[in-house]
Amino acid sequence: MQQRFEHGGNIYQSNPSQTHWLDFSANINPLGLSPNVKKMIQLHVDDIIHYPDPQGRQLKDALHVQYQIPASSILLGNGAAELFYVYMHAFRPKRVVIPVPSFSEYEKAALSCQADISYIWLREGQNFAMDWPALYAACETADCIILGNPNNPTGNLLFANDLIRLVQKAKKTHTDIIVDESFLDFRADEEQYTIRSLPLQYDNVVVIRSLTKFYAIPGLRLGFAVVPPRKLSMMERQKDVWNTNTLAQWAGIAALQDHAYQQKTRTYVQKAKQILYKNLQTLPACHVFLPSVNFILVKINLRHITMRQLVFTLRQYNILVRECGNYPGLTDSFLRFAVKTTSDNEFLYNTLKKIMNQ
């Protein structure tokens, strides 16, 4: 049985065929590690005999150049997930509101400081679109609201103008808004959606982003938050002083400077995503939700086998997928597929087709 807060990406479990898993359960850049990042890591391997820069000065400078945000407003994290915990332990909100389904670490971080969790249940019949009236109403009683943009696992996007209006409303009720933009780098049009500069204007919003998905470095753990000045020092005090290691910092610098890799990724993922989306739509048992970045949510209705049998059979083909039954608001009928290389995606599609036609 899947655990409540279990994630994808667990390639360390035993594989019956003793070969490598084809991992569709973790949403990582299908192009893999940038050669420039690999060179930078190799160049600085010997530096691990020293403590990392606790301020991450050069990495913050690179983030400033890439995202046009002041280095002084950036808080570095050991992955984006750590920063949700840092926020919670710094401010200890009593009531946290989360639209669901969404990334489980939002809730887990809130529970770590004994917050009460309230859900806004997004509706499958409306393709899990955001319930804006419910969000506005939640501001009246919530200390904090956490949003994914795009949301994981549904892929739904929120326009920046809508988020700005929410932040303005929430400021009047002293409600903090945390926005997770961890997948926005995959969008060439991200400026329509990002509010990364808003913490410079409003002290009730924190924007968190991951560098691990887009740059394929989840094993190094690297993320950052854009934090209002009033909150930054309080969050700094809640984290390990050396929470971003030396190799992660140098990898981040090289990744942020690799503009060719960034463009190639967006172009490749956009094309591969559309092909996989259209192929999955041809399977009668699948209801495929419109993807926005590098993962696709699918609801599957099979009569001749259970979902557990389907997942088990996929494993016999060395395929790992993200079971979504432990997301509040979803059932065991939902799976999430990462967008991988064109050939891997084709293998997944053909395997699903074969199993479903048996």
N, C-alpha and C positions, 0 to 999 in steps of 0.2 A: 504493500500500500504506500502511496506517495505521501511524504510528510508535509505538514502544513506549510513550512517555509522552505521547502526543497526547491533548488534552482536547476537549470539546465547546465550543460558543460561538464558533467561528471564523466570524463573520459577514463577515469582511473578504475572504474569498476571492471570486473573481469569480462573478457570477450570470449565466447565459446570457440570462435575460430582462431583465436590467438593472433589476430591481425588488428590493425588500427581501426578505430571507430570512424565512421563517416558522420561527423557531428553536426546535425541540423538543430540541436537543442540550444546552442549558444549563438547569439547574434554578433558574430565577429566578421570583420572585413574579409571577404573571400579572396582578396589578392594577397593576404598574408602580410608578413613583416616587410616593410620598406627596406630595400638594400641600404639606403642611407642611414636608417635607424640601426640596422645591424652593424654597419661600419662604426657608427658612433659608440655603440655598446662595446665593441671589441677594442676600440681606441682607449676607452676609459675603464676597462676591467681592473687595471692595477690601482685605480683610485679608490677601490673599496676598502683599502687599508686605512682610509680616513673616514671620519664622520661626514655625512652629507651636509651640504649647506642648509642650516635650519630655516633660513629665509627663502631659499630657492630663488635667489635673485635673478640668475640668468634665465631660468625657466619662466619666471614672471615677466621678464622683459620680452621673451618670445611670445607669451600669451598676449601681452599688450599689443605687439605688432600685428598678430593674427586677428585678434578680436576687437581691437580698438577700445580697450578698457584700461583704466589706470592700473599699473602694477600694485599700487597701494591699496586697491580694493579687492585684491585676489587672495583667497585662502586656498592653499594646496591641500590635496587629500590623497590618501592611500586608496585610490579609486574613488568614484563618486559616492559609493555606498557609505563610506566612512563619514562623509560630511553630513548625512542625515542624522547619524548618531551624535556627531559633534554639536549640531544645532540643538537637538533634543536635550542633551545634557547641559548645554549652556543656558537654555531658557525654560526648560521643564514645563511645557504647555500642559494644561490640565485636560483640555478637550481638543482632539485632533480629528479633522474631517478629511476623508479620503474618498473620492469617486472611484468606484470599482466596476469591473476588474482593473487592477493596476499592479505595479511592481511590488512584491511582497516586502521588500526591505523598508518601504515607507512605514508600514504598520509595525514591523519588527523593531525599528528604531524608536517609534513612539512608545511601544510597550516597554522598552528598556528603561524608560523614565516614568513608568506607571501612569501614562496618559490614558484617558478614556477615548476609545476609538468609535467614531460614528461614520457609517458608510452613506454615500449617495449612490444608489443602485442604478447604474446605467442600463438601458434597455436594449436587449438583443434585437427586438423588432425595429428599433431605431438605429441599428448598426452601432450601438454603444456611443452615440453622439453625446456630447457634454450637455448636462442639464443645467443651463445657466440660471434659471430661476431658483433652483435648489441651492446652487452655490451662493447666490446673493442672500438667500434666506439663512444659510449656514453662517454667514459672517456675523449674524446677530448674537450667536452663542459660542462660536469656535474661537479658540486661541490661535489655531494654526490650520491652514488648509494646504494639502500637498497635491500637486498636479504633475502629470507626466506630459511632455509636449515634444515629440509625439508620445502618445501613451503606449506603454508596454503592458499587455500583449496585443491590444486592438489596433494600434497604428494610427489612431485618430489624432489629427492636428488641431491646434488652437491658434487662431489668428492673434497677432500681437495686439491689435486694437481692442479686441475683446478682453484680453488679459489686463491691459492697462486700465480699462474701466472697472474690472474686478478689483484690482489693487487700490484704485481710488476709493471704491466703496468700502473695502476692507480697512483702509486707513482710518475711516471715520469710526469704525467699531473696534479699533485696536486689534485687528486680526492680522497675523502674519500669513503671507502667501509664499510657499516654496514651490518653485517651478524646476522640474528636472528636464533639461534639454540634452540629455546624453546622446540622442541619436540625430540631432539636427544637423550635424556635420555632413550627413549623407544627402542632404537636400541642397541643390544648387540655388534654390530660392528661399533659403532659410531666413532672409531678412524680413519676409512677410510674417514670420512666426516668432522670432527670437525677441526676448525682452532683456537681454543680457546687460544692457546699460541702465535699466530701470532702477536698480539698487542705488545708483548715484543720485537719483531724484527722490525716491521714496524709502523711508526707513523701515517699511513693513514688508519688504520683498527680498528674497534670497534666490539667486539663480545658480543651479548646480549643473555641471557638465562633466562628462566622462571623456577621457582620451583613449580608453582601452579598446572600445568597440571599433571606432573608425580607423584607428592606427594599428589594430591587431596586436595589442600588448597587454592582454588581461593578466598574464602571469607576472607582470611588473607592477600592476595596480597604480593607476594615476588618474586623478581628476582634479577639478578646481571648482570653487564657488566664487561668485561675485556678491560681495556682502556690503551693506551700508556701513559707513564709518562707525556709527554708534554700536553696531553689533560685532564688528570685526574683532576687537580686542577680547570680547567675552568668548567668542568662539575659539580664538587662538589659545586661550587658557585651558580649553577642554581637550586639546589634542596632544599627542606625543610630539615633542619638539622636533624629532627626526622622523616624522611620519612618511615622508617621501624620500626613498633611498637614492643614492648617487646615480645608479644606472637608470632608474626611472626618470630622474631629472634630465639626464643627458639624452635619453631616448625621446623624451618629450620635446626637447629643443630641436633635435634633428627632424622629428616628425612634423613639427609646426613650420619648419622651413622648407619642407619637401612639397612644393606646390604642384609639381608634375604628378606626384603620387595622389594627391588630393583630387585633382581633376580626373585622373584616370579612374579612381575609385568611384566617383559620382557617376561617371559615364557608364562604367561597367555594371554597377549595381542597378542603375535605372533600367538598362536593357535586360539584364538577367532576371530582375524582379518581374518585369512585364511578361516575359516568356513563361516563367514558372506560374505566375498568376493565371495566365490564359490556359496553360496546360491543365492546371488543377481544376479549372472551371469545367473542363470536358468530362470530369469524373462525376457521374450522376449522384453518387453518394455524398459528394462534398458541397457544402455551402462555403464559398470563399469570400472573406471580407477584404475589401479594397486595401491594399498595402500602401504605405507612404514612404517607408524606408527599407531596411534590409531584413524584414521578417514578415511572415504572412500568417494570419489567424484563420483556421479552418474548422468548421463543424462537420463532423462525419456521422452519417446514419447508415449503419450496416446491419442487415438482418441475419446474415449467415454466420457472422463471428462478432464477438464482443470487442470493445475498444482495447481491453487488456490483451486479447489475443492478437489484435492488429499490431499493437506496439511490440509484443513479444516476437511476432513474425518479422517485423522490420529489423529487429535486433539480429535475427538469423542472417539477414543480409548486411550486417554490420552498420545499420543505420540507427542513430539515436535521434529521437524527436522530443520536443518539450510537451509533456502531458500537462494539461491546463486545469485539471479537476481540482487542484488546490488553490486556484484563484477564486476569491469571493466573487460571486456573480457569474461564474462559469461552471460547467458540469464536466463529467468525464468524456463527453462527446467532442470536446474541443482539443485540438492540437495546434501548436505553433511551429512553423518551419522557418529556419533561418534561410536567407538567400545565399547560396554558395556559388561555386563556379558553374558555368553553363553545363559542363559535362556532369558534375555532381547533381545538379538540379534535374537533369534529364534522367539520371539513374533513379533518383527518388521518385519522380513521376512514373516511370515505367514499372518500378517495383510496386508502387501503390496500385497501379492499374492491374498488374498481374495478380496481386493478392485479392483485390476486390472482384475480379472476374472468375475467381476459383469456385 
